């Protein structure tokens, strides 16, 4: 990875950010002049499902952010918290229902429900970590972007590491592995990003 980066952007001296990879359902939120106007799944990479009505029921996702930019597209994952998932499975089994196999399937199934009132009954949450289309807003680093998300009230990963080099990245990966059970979400690895 580092060698690839050095070949692609040899003139840039970069740092890295390590984040837990949330095992959830990818989504994109589109804010226009601070107002949430659309939420969609990734779908096939070109076209996703419109899940705006269901996402509006997720308490962790603000319907308005303090931003006047024409467009801010925020990307992340919707997840079913581990503790709430365990309670849901217990209830499903007690009532003879087919239990969800894992929290990711529970989150995906919840987002596909036709009645947003049903979705509101499920304690879905989200972690937002990236951006798509931006008009009237920009950040120079991943750290700046995450800090801005936090100021807007968007949920971000509870822990990340800024690393000067690959040795620090490897150390961060070891620390992340030791913390994986402390997070409220399932994780299926780590994401290493160029900070700049």
N, C-alpha and C positions, 0 to 999 in steps of 0.2 A: 504494500500500500504506500509506504513512504517512498520507495524507489519510483513507483508510478507517478506520485505527486511531483517528485523532484524533476522527472522528465517532462511533465506537463507544464509546470509553473516554476521552472528553475530559478527565476529571478525573484521569487517571493519567499521571504523568510516567514514561515507560518508556525502557528501554535495549533493545538488540538483541543477538542472538547470531547469528553467521554460521558455518555448518558446511558441509563438503562433502556433497553428496547422493550417497550410496553407491549404485552401480548393482548392486543385488543382489536378493534375494528377501525381501520383508517377512515378519517373523515376530513373534510375541508369546510371551513366556515368562512363565509364572505360577509364582511362588514362594509357598508357604504356610509360614509360620513358618521361612523360610529355605531350604526344600527345593524344588527344581525338581519340580513335579508335572505340568506340561503345557507343550507347545510346539505352536504352531499357525501355519499360514500365514494370510494375510489373507483368502484365498479371494475371495468376492464382496462382502466388506465386512461381511457378517452372519455367515456360516458359512465357516470355513476347514478345511483338512485337519489332522488330528492327526499331527504329525511328531515326537512326543516321543522315540520310540526312536532315530530318526536324529539328532536334535539332541544327544542324550546322548553321541554319538560325537565331537562337535566340541570339541576340546581347549580352545578359547578361552572356551567357555561353562561356567561353574562349575555343578556339580550342587547345590551348597549355598552360600548367602551368609550372612554374619553379621548376620542380621536376624530379630527375633522377631515382626515385624508379621504379622497374620493373612494378608494378601494383598498382594503386590507384583507387579504386572504390568508387565513391561519390554518395550518395543518397539524393534525395530531391523531390521537387514538381515543376512542370511547372504550371504557372497560367496565367490567362488573367487579366491584371490590371483593377480595377473597372472602372476607368474613360474611358479607351479605350473600355471596354465592353459596357458601356452606349452609346458611339458613334457608335459602331458597330450595336447595336440593333436599334438605330434611323435610320441608313442607310438601314438596312434590312427592316424595316417597311415602309420606304419611297419608296422603290423599290418593295414592295409587296412580299418580301421573307418571309419565315418562320423564325422568330427571335429565337435565342438561348434562352433557358429557364433561364440559369444562367452562370456565368463566367467559372465554372468548365466544363460544357458541351461544351462551346466554346473552351476551351483549349483542351479538349479531341478530339473534332471534328477537330480542326486544326492539331493536331499531326497525325491524321489518313489520312490527305489529301495525295494524290499520287504525287502531284507536289510540291517540296520544294519551288518553286518560289511563289506559292500561300501562303505557310506558312510564307514566308519572309514578305508578305504584312500585316501579323497580328502581333501586338506588344506583343508577348508572352514574359514572363519573368520567372524567376525561383528563388527559395530559396533552398539552399543546406544545409543539417543539419546533415548528418550521413555518415557512411562508411560501405562498404562491404569488399570484398577481398582486402588485403593489402600485398604487397611483397616489403620489403625494406623501409617501413615507418610505424611509429606507434606514438601514442600520449597517454599520461597517463590520460588525462581528456577531457571531452566534451568541456570545455573552451579552452584548447590548440588546439583541433581539429578545432573549429570555428575560432580561431585566425589564424591558418595555412591556412584555406580556404580563409580567408580574404586576407592574404599575397599573395596567389596564384591568386587573382582576381576573386574568385568564389563568387557569390552572397549569402549572409547569411541573416538571419532574422535581421531586423533593431533594434530589441530590445529583450533582454533576461535578466533573473534575476538569479544570483547565490544565493542560499539560504542555510543557515547553518542547518535549521531544518524545520519541517512541519509547524510551526507557520509562519515562513518567507515565505514558499511556499504559504500558504493561503493568506497572504498579497499580494504576487506577483500576484496571480490569480485575486484578486480584482483590482489591478492596471491594469493588462492586459485587463480585461473586460472594464475598463473605456477608454482604448486606442484603442479598436478594430476598431473603425471607422476611425482612423488616418492612418491605414496601407493601402498600395496600393492594397492589396489582400484581398479577403474574407477569414475569418477564421472560423473554426467550432469547436473551443475549445482551449484547452491548452495541451501541452505535458510536463510532469514532468519526468526528466531523472536523474538517478544517475550520478553525475559528474565524479567520479573516474572510 
